């Protein structure tokens, strides 16, 4: 083989260097699209449908006076020095080392539909496309196309969808949440499509046997591809109805004492069900917890609702920690906004709180979020952000990062547009101070 000329050697070196640079670029790009290393495997979202009051829960203002605090003016110390929360949350006060409180959430929107859309998607409403919720995005990146194999769908809602918009957005039916329906606190949790009301397992088996007896065409041609596919589909369906998957929804398998600790009510048993689901590998569970749109008789409702919430949520945190699940499970508490800090005493409200998106509170725990911390602060009356404003984009981006989902990854969409998991602040028009790395 003839020796290369100096010019040939130079071209050879340049080509080798170009190939090396290209390979490095490909490696870097693959690493970027693969997403950051995942610290969390699942999210349990406690969706406070209607908007919970920040002053009566995790941002008490006892010095603001009766027009702000009403009768709930005696906050309690938590097990973390310097952090106080509402007086009706004594059990959560003893779990404060497990969660962090974000007291400076803000988006300025006071309508249920628009605020819920922003908090669920990280985007402003409007435009031709309906964007997917966090649960749908997690379902896309952690679901069936990414190695998830369970018969239980990867995105579960207990017990009904939020109802303000289509949670799947433009990602379509494959990322739609499975809403269980039913009531986990009932004698039998009748999950829609899995547990038939009034039909025992024995009767279901009898019906299946009768179906096989009557299916003379299928029995005569078992090797036909169409019938083979039908048989496979039937097997999966009955695995859901009668197999291990259906047992997952049977809360009677849990000790009665543990069920009592969670609370014998829909929310408490939903928290227990959520723990069972993430323990089984489901990556996203939403507990749709209604009853917080308290325009009237707010304090009477709080005396009923807050002890229920306290019991269920505190036991969930403790139970996850006891089972070594909290380190890999994000618990995200919050609603579409908070409630008005100033109480509406006049008729017809008679002590109510209005919608309030200017400054409100969310809580995060587990999955890489530190516990025992407070992010940001509101002013003396809870009406304005005083320190470190946190946008929903900051919070959602932090959750994605901990789940190993790259917020800059592309989202498939029907228009074929260059759409990222989360938009930049320039694209969205939402001001952001960055992700919550101070508690990650």
N, C-alpha and C positions, 0 to 999 in steps of 0.2 A: 504494500500500500504506500503510495507516495507521501512524503512529508508535507504537512500543511505549510503554506507560506505564512509570514507574519500577519498578513491581512486576514488569511483564513483562520489562523489561531485566534485573532481578535474577534472575528465574527462568531467563532465557536464558543468562546467565553461569553460573549454577549447573549447568544442563544441559550446557553446553559443558565446564565443569570436570569434571563427572562422567564424560563420555565420554572426556576426556583421561586421567583417572585410570584408567578401565577399560582403555583401550588400553595404557597403561604397564604395568598389572598383567598383561595378556595377554602383552606382550612379555617381561616378566621371567619369567613362568611358562614360556614357550616356551624361553627361554634356560636355565632350570633343567633342564627335562626333556631338553634337547638334550645335557646333560652338559658337563663341563669340557673345555677344549681338549685334544685327544689329542696326547701327545708320543710315544707308542709305537703301533706298528701291529700288533705280534705279541708273543706270549709263548712262550718255550721253557721248559717246566717239566721239570726233572730230578728225577723223583720217586724218592727213595731208599727204595724199598719195604722195610719192616722196621725202619727207624730207624738212621741212622748215628751213630757215636760222635763227639761234639763234641771230646773231648780228643785224639783221634787225627787230627783233621782241621783244623778252623779255630779251636779254642780250647784249645791245648796248655797243660798245667800241669806243667812240668818240676820244680818245687819241691815238688809234692804228695807225691812219694815213689813207691816201686815198687808199692804197693797201688792206686795210681790210674793211674800211667803205664805200668806194666809195662816192657817193654824199649824202648818208643817214648818216650824221654825226652830227645830231642835236637832240639827244634824249630829251624826254619831261618828266617833273615831273608828277608823279601820285598823286592820292589823299592820298597816304601813304608816309609820309616824308621819304626821303632817297631812295626811289625806283623809278628808271627811266626805261622807255621802249622806243621802237622805235617811231620815229616822225610821222609815218603814222598810229599810233594807238591811236588817241586822245580820242575816246569814251571808249576804254578799260582802258585808263589811269585814267578815272573817276570811274572805277569799281574795282580798284586794292585792295580795302579793302575786296573784295569778293573772291579773288583767291590767291594762293601761287605759286611762280615760283621756279622750280627746275633747277638750272643753272649748275648742275654737273652730269647730266646723262652721262653714258658711257657704251659702250660694245665693241668698237674697230672694229666693222664689217662695211664694206663699200659697200656690195652688197645688192641690194633691197630685193631679195628673202630671203636671210639668215637673214638680219637685221629685216625685217618685221616679220619673224617667231619668232625671239627672243623677240621682243617687244610685240607681240601678245600672246605669250605662256609663256614667262619667262624661256625658255629652249633653249639650243644650238641645232642647226639643226643636222641631221644625225641620224643613227640608224634605226631600223626596224619599229618603230611606228611613226605616225604623231600625235603630241599632240594637244589637243583642245585649241582654243583661249579663252581669258578671257570671251568673250560673251557666248561661248558654255558652259563654266563651270558655269557661272551664270544661264544659261538656265537649266542646270542639277539640280542645288541646289535650284533654285527659280521658276522652271517651273511647268509643269502639274503634275508631280509625287509628288510635294510638296504643292499642294493646289491651284495652279494657275488655273483659270477657264475661262478666257477670250477666245473668238474665235480668237482674234488677237494673233499671236505667241509671245512667251516671248522674242525673240531675233530678232530685226528688223534692217535691213541695208538700209539706204537712200543713194543712190538709187541703187547702184550696189555693189556686193561683192568686197573685196579687191583684189582678183584675184591672189595673190602670193602663196597661199596654201589653202587647205580645212580647213575652220575655225572650223568645227565640229571635225576634227581629228578622233581619234578612238572612240569617243562617238557616232558617226553615225548620221543618218538623223534626229533623234528626237531632236538633239541639233543644227541642221543646221540653219543658219540665214535665215529669210524670206527677200529677196531682193525685194524692191517695184518696181524697174524699174520706168519708167515714169519720169516726171519732176514736182515737186511741185509748180514751178513758172508758169506752163502752165495754160491756162484758166480752164482746168479741170485736176486734178491730176489723171492720168490714171494708177492706181496701178495694176500691173500684177496679173491676176487671180481674181481681185475684181471689177475693173472698166473696162468694155469692150470698146475699142475705137469705137466711133461712134454709140454706143447702149445706148439709153436713159433708165432710170429706168422704164418708162411706157412700153417700148418695151420688157424689161426683164420680167416684170410681164405678158405680153401677151404671151411670149414664154413659161413661166411656166404653164400658164393656158392651152395652147395648148398641152403641154407635158402630163398634167393630163388627158386631153380629149382622147388622143391617147393611154394612158396606160390602155388598157382594161383588161389585165391580172392582174395587180396590183389592179385595182378597184374591180375585182371579188373576190380577196382573201386578203382583207386588214388585216386579223388577222394572216396571215402567218409570222413567225419570220423573214424570209429573207426580206420580203417586209416591215415589221415594221422597221427593221434596215435601209433599204434603205430610208424610209420616214424620219427617224431621221437624217440621213446623209444629205438628201436633205434640211431639215429645217435649219440645221447648215450652209450649203453652201449658202442658200438664205438669212440667217441672215447676213452673211458676205457681200453679194452682194447688198442687198436692205435694211437691217436693220440698227440698231444703229452702228454696227461695221463699215459699209461703210461710215457713216456720219463722223466718226472720221477722215477720210482722206480728208474730204471736207473743204479745207482752206477758202472757201468763207464764212464760218460761222464765221470767225474771223473779227473783225473790220478792215476796210481798212486802218485806221491810224496806227494800230499796225502792219499790214503787211508791210506798208511803212517803219516803224521804223526798222524792221528786214532786209529790203532790198528786192526789187523786182528782185531777181535773185535766181538761184537754191540753192546756199548755204544759203542765208538768209531765204528762205521759208523752207528749210530743218531744220534749227534751230527751226523755229516755229512749224513744224510738230513734231520734237523730243519732244518739250515741251508738245504738245497735247498727245503724246503717253505715256510719263511718268505720266502725269496727269491722264490718263486712267488706269494706273497700270502696264504698260509694264516695266519689270525690266532692259532691256538692249537695248539701241539704239545706233547704229553707224552711224555717218554721214561720208560717204567716200568722202572726199574733195580733189579732184585732182588738179594738175597744179603746184606742188611745186618742180618738178625735173628740176631746172633752170640752166642747163649747159651753156646756151647762153642767152645773153641779160637779165640778172637777174634783173637789176634795173628797166628796162622798165616794166617787168612783175610785180615786187613788187608794182609799182605805180598803177597798176590796181587791183591786188589781195588783197593787205593789207587793203585798205579802205573797200572792200567788207567783208573781214574777221572781221574787226574791228566792223562794223555795226551789222552783224549777231550775233557774239559771245557776244558783250557787251549787246545787247538787250536781248539775251537769259538769261544771268546772272541776269539782272534787272527784267525781266519778271518772272523768277523762284522765285526770292526773293519777289516780289510783291504778288505772289500767295502762299507764305509760302511753297514753294516746294524745295527751295535751301538747306534747312537743311537736307532734306532726299534724295537729288539727287546729285550724284557725277558728275561733269563735268570734263572730262579728255581730254586735248588738247596735241597733239604731233604726230610725225611721226616716221618712222623707224630709222631715224638718223637726224643729222643736215646738214648744208652745210659747205663747206670749208671756214674757216675764211679769207684766203688770196684769193683775187679776181683773176680770170684768165682773164687778159686783152687782151692777144694775140689772133690773129685769130686761129681757127675759132670760139673761144668762145666769144670774143668781150664783155667781162665783165660778166662772168658767175661764178657760184660757183659749186664745185664738191660735191660728197658724203662725209659725214664726221661723223664717229661713235665714234671718240675718246672723244669728249666732245660736248654735245648738251643740249637742253632745253625742258622740258615738263612743263605743267601748270595743276594744279588741283584746284578744287573749290567744296564747298558744301559737303553734306553727311557726315559730321564729320571732313573734312579738314578745318583748319583755313584759314582765308583770311589775306591779308596784310603782308605776310611773304616771305622770300627768303631762300631757302635751298641750301647750297653749293655755290661754286664760281668757275669761270674759271680764267685763268691767264689774263694778260694785253691784249693779242691778241685773246683770246677765243679759243686757240688751245689745251690747256691742262686743266685738272681738277686741281684746286688749293686747294680746300677745300671740304671735305665731299663727296667723290664719291658716286653716287647713281646708283645701278644696276637696270635693269628692274625687277629683282626678288624682290628687295626691294619695288619698286613702286607697282607692281601687288599684292604682299603680303599685302600691306597696304590697297589696294582697297578691296581685299577679306575680310580682317579683318573688315573693316567698313561695308561691306555688310552682315556680320554675317556668313561668310563661313570660315571654319577652313582650313588653308593652309596645315595642316597635315592630313586632312581627306583622305580616300582612293578614288581613281578614278576607276570605273569599266573599264575593258579593255579586249580585245579579247584573250590576253595571260594569263589572270588570275594572272598577276604579282602584287606584292606589290608596287603600284604606288600611290604617294601622289599628292594632288592638286598642290603643288609646291615642288620641290626637295630641299633638303638641299644643302648648298654651296659645301659640300664634294661630293655629288652625281652629281651635275651639273657642277662642275668646274668653276662656276661663283663666283667671289669674291663679298662678300656682307658685308656691315657695319650695316645692320639691317633696319627694317622698319622705316617709316617716323613719328615716334612718336612725334618728335618735332613740327609737325604741325597737329597732330591728337587729 
